[in-house]
Amino acid sequence: PFLCLKFVADPVRIWLWIDRGEFVADRGAALERGFDVLPGETDALRQARALRRTLPRSPHAPLAEFLPFLVRSGRLSEQLER
């Protein structure tokens, strides 16, 4: 489940750093900031935020739900090319 959380939070952190020059060290803060800068990804951000809250209870890893966001986060490469 932690890997699923990272599939969303880490690309958001990278996007903020590259596109906005913002360093966000905390994954939870990155998810919250993601709502402002990636409005088209609110579903994935909500799911990741909910998963983050349940991590202490060791929930099932919903990998299939988070892989689409990870694939879409390939937009980072376009930003790097610019």
SEMIKOL-909178 format. One record per residue: residue number from 0; residue in three letters; x, y, z of N, C-alpha, C in turn. Coordinates in steps of 0.1 Angstrom, whole numbers, plus 5000, padded with zeros to 4 digits. Layout:
REM SEMIKOL-909178
<node NUM, "Ala", <X, Y, Z>, <X, Y, Z>, <X, Y, Z>>
...
END
This chain:
REM SEMIKOL-909178
<node 0, "Pro", <5008, 4988, 5000>, <5000, 5000, 5000>, <5009, 5013, 5000>>
<node 1, "Phe", <5020, 5012, 5007>, <5029, 5024, 5007>, <5034, 5027, 4993>>
<node 2, "Leu", <5037, 5017, 4985>, <5041, 5019, 4971>, <5030, 5026, 4963>>
<node 3, "Cys", <5018, 5022, 4965>, <5007, 5029, 4958>, <5006, 5043, 4962>>
<node 4, "Leu", <5008, 5047, 4974>, <5008, 5061, 4979>, <5020, 5068, 4972>>
<node 5, "Lys", <5031, 5062, 4971>, <5043, 5068, 4964>, <5040, 5070, 4950>>
<node 6, "Phe", <5033, 5061, 4943>, <5030, 5063, 4929>, <5023, 5076, 4926>>
<node 7, "Val", <5016, 5082, 4936>, <5009, 5094, 4933>, <5017, 5106, 4940>>
<node 8, "Ala", <5021, 5104, 4952>, <5027, 5116, 4959>, <5040, 5120, 4953>>
<node 9, "Asp", <5049, 5110, 4950>, <5062, 5114, 4945>, <5062, 5121, 4931>>
<node 10, "Pro", <5054, 5116, 4921>, <5053, 5124, 4909>, <5048, 5138, 4912>>
<node 11, "Val", <5039, 5140, 4921>, <5034, 5153, 4924>, <5045, 5162, 4930>>
<node 12, "Arg", <5053, 5156, 4939>, <5064, 5163, 4945>, <5074, 5167, 4934>>
<node 13, "Ile", <5077, 5158, 4925>, <5086, 5161, 4914>, <5081, 5172, 4905>>
<node 14, "Trp", <5068, 5171, 4902>, <5061, 5181, 4893>, <5062, 5195, 4900>>
<node 15, "Leu", <5060, 5195, 4913>, <5060, 5208, 4920>, <5075, 5214, 4919>>
<node 16, "Trp", <5084, 5205, 4921>, <5098, 5210, 4921>, <5102, 5215, 4907>>
<node 17, "Ile", <5099, 5207, 4897>, <5104, 5211, 4883>, <5096, 5222, 4877>>
<node 18, "Asp", <5082, 5222, 4879>, <5074, 5232, 4872>, <5072, 5244, 4880>>
<node 19, "Arg", <5072, 5243, 4893>, <5070, 5255, 4902>, <5081, 5259, 4911>>
<node 20, "Gly", <5092, 5251, 4911>, <5103, 5254, 4920>, <5100, 5253, 4934>>
<node 21, "Glu", <5090, 5245, 4938>, <5086, 5243, 4951>, <5091, 5229, 4956>>
<node 22, "Phe", <5098, 5229, 4968>, <5102, 5217, 4974>, <5093, 5213, 4985>>
<node 23, "Val", <5086, 5202, 4983>, <5077, 5197, 4993>, <5082, 5183, 4998>>
<node 24, "Ala", <5087, 5183, 5010>, <5093, 5171, 5016>, <5084, 5160, 5020>>
<node 25, "Asp", <5072, 5164, 5024>, <5062, 5155, 5030>, <5052, 5150, 5019>>
<node 26, "Arg", <5050, 5138, 5018>, <5041, 5132, 5008>, <5027, 5137, 5011>>
<node 27, "Gly", <5023, 5138, 5023>, <5009, 5143, 5026>, <5007, 5157, 5021>>
<node 28, "Ala", <5017, 5165, 5024>, <5016, 5179, 5019>, <5016, 5180, 5004>>
<node 29, "Ala", <5024, 5171, 4997>, <5024, 5171, 4983>, <5010, 5167, 4977>>
<node 30, "Leu", <5004, 5158, 4984>, <4990, 5154, 4979>, <4981, 5166, 4980>>
<node 31, "Glu", <4981, 5173, 4991>, <4973, 5184, 4993>, <4976, 5195, 4983>>
<node 32, "Arg", <4988, 5198, 4981>, <4992, 5208, 4971>, <4988, 5204, 4957>>
<node 33, "Gly", <4988, 5191, 4955>, <4984, 5186, 4941>, <4970, 5190, 4937>>
<node 34, "Phe", <4961, 5191, 4947>, <4948, 5196, 4943>, <4948, 5209, 4937>>
<node 35, "Asp", <4957, 5218, 4940>, <4958, 5231, 4934>, <4965, 5231, 4921>>
<node 36, "Val", <4975, 5223, 4919>, <4983, 5224, 4906>, <4979, 5213, 4896>>
<node 37, "Leu", <4972, 5203, 4900>, <4968, 5192, 4891>, <4953, 5189, 4892>>
<node 38, "Pro", <4945, 5199, 4889>, <4930, 5197, 4891>, <4924, 5186, 4883>>
<node 39, "Gly", <4930, 5181, 4873>, <4925, 5170, 4865>, <4928, 5156, 4872>>
<node 40, "Glu", <4935, 5156, 4883>, <4939, 5144, 4890>, <4932, 5143, 4904>>
<node 41, "Thr", <4921, 5150, 4906>, <4915, 5149, 4919>, <4912, 5136, 4924>>
<node 42, "Asp", <4907, 5127, 4915>, <4903, 5113, 4919>, <4915, 5106, 4925>>
<node 43, "Ala", <4926, 5106, 4918>, <4938, 5099, 4922>, <4943, 5105, 4935>>
<node 44, "Leu", <4943, 5118, 4936>, <4948, 5125, 4948>, <4939, 5121, 4960>>
<node 45, "Arg", <4926, 5121, 4958>, <4917, 5117, 4969>, <4919, 5103, 4974>>
<node 46, "Gln", <4921, 5094, 4964>, <4924, 5080, 4967>, <4937, 5078, 4975>>
<node 47, "Ala", <4947, 5085, 4970>, <4960, 5085, 4977>, <4959, 5090, 4991>>
<node 48, "Arg", <4952, 5101, 4993>, <4950, 5107, 5006>, <4943, 5098, 5015>>
<node 49, "Ala", <4933, 5091, 5010>, <4925, 5081, 5019>, <4934, 5069, 5022>>
<node 50, "Leu", <4942, 5065, 5012>, <4951, 5054, 5015>, <4961, 5057, 5026>>
<node 51, "Arg", <4966, 5069, 5025>, <4976, 5074, 5035>, <4971, 5073, 5049>>
<node 52, "Arg", <4958, 5077, 5050>, <4952, 5076, 5064>, <4950, 5062, 5069>>
<node 53, "Thr", <4949, 5052, 5060>, <4947, 5039, 5064>, <4960, 5030, 5065>>
<node 54, "Leu", <4971, 5036, 5061>, <4984, 5029, 5062>, <4987, 5022, 5075>>
<node 55, "Pro", <4985, 5029, 5086>, <4988, 5022, 5099>, <4980, 5009, 5101>>
<node 56, "Arg", <4969, 5007, 5094>, <4961, 4995, 5095>, <4965, 4984, 5085>>
<node 57, "Ser", <4976, 4987, 5077>, <4980, 4977, 5067>, <4969, 4973, 5057>>
<node 58, "Pro", <4964, 4982, 5050>, <4953, 4979, 5041>, <4958, 4971, 5029>>
<node 59, "His", <4949, 4965, 5021>, <4952, 4958, 5009>, <4958, 4969, 4999>>
<node 60, "Ala", <4968, 4965, 4991>, <4974, 4974, 4982>, <4966, 4975, 4969>>
<node 61, "Pro", <4959, 4986, 4966>, <4951, 4988, 4955>, <4959, 4992, 4942>>
<node 62, "Leu", <4968, 4983, 4938>, <4977, 4986, 4927>, <4970, 4990, 4914>>
<node 63, "Ala", <4960, 4983, 4911>, <4953, 4986, 4898>, <4947, 5000, 4898>>
<node 64, "Glu", <4943, 5005, 4909>, <4937, 5018, 4910>, <4947, 5029, 4908>>
<node 65, "Phe", <4960, 5027, 4912>, <4970, 5037, 4912>, <4979, 5037, 4900>>
<node 66, "Leu", <4980, 5026, 4893>, <4988, 5025, 4881>, <4984, 5035, 4870>>
<node 67, "Pro", <4972, 5038, 4867>, <4968, 5048, 4857>, <4974, 5061, 4860>>
<node 68, "Phe", <4974, 5066, 4872>, <4980, 5078, 4875>, <4995, 5078, 4873>>
<node 69, "Leu", <5002, 5067, 4877>, <5016, 5066, 4875>, <5019, 5067, 4860>>
<node 70, "Val", <5011, 5061, 4851>, <5014, 5062, 4837>, <5012, 5076, 4832>>
<node 71, "Arg", <5001, 5082, 4837>, <4998, 5096, 4833>, <5009, 5106, 4838>>
<node 72, "Ser", <5016, 5102, 4849>, <5026, 5111, 4854>, <5038, 5111, 4845>>
<node 73, "Gly", <5038, 5104, 4834>, <5048, 5104, 4824>, <5049, 5118, 4818>>
<node 74, "Arg", <5040, 5127, 4821>, <5040, 5141, 4816>, <5053, 5148, 4822>>
<node 75, "Leu", <5058, 5142, 4832>, <5070, 5148, 4838>, <5081, 5148, 4827>>
<node 76, "Ser", <5082, 5138, 4819>, <5093, 5137, 4809>, <5091, 5149, 4799>>
<node 77, "Glu", <5079, 5152, 4796>, <5076, 5163, 4787>, <5082, 5176, 4793>>
<node 78, "Gln", <5079, 5178, 4806>, <5084, 5190, 4812>, <5099, 5191, 4813>>
<node 79, "Leu", <5105, 5179, 4815>, <5120, 5179, 4815>, <5126, 5182, 4802>>
<node 80, "Glu", <5119, 5177, 4791>, <5124, 5180, 4778>, <5124, 5195, 4775>>
<node 81, "Arg", <5114, 5202, 4780>, <5113, 5217, 4778>, <5124, 5224, 4785>>
END
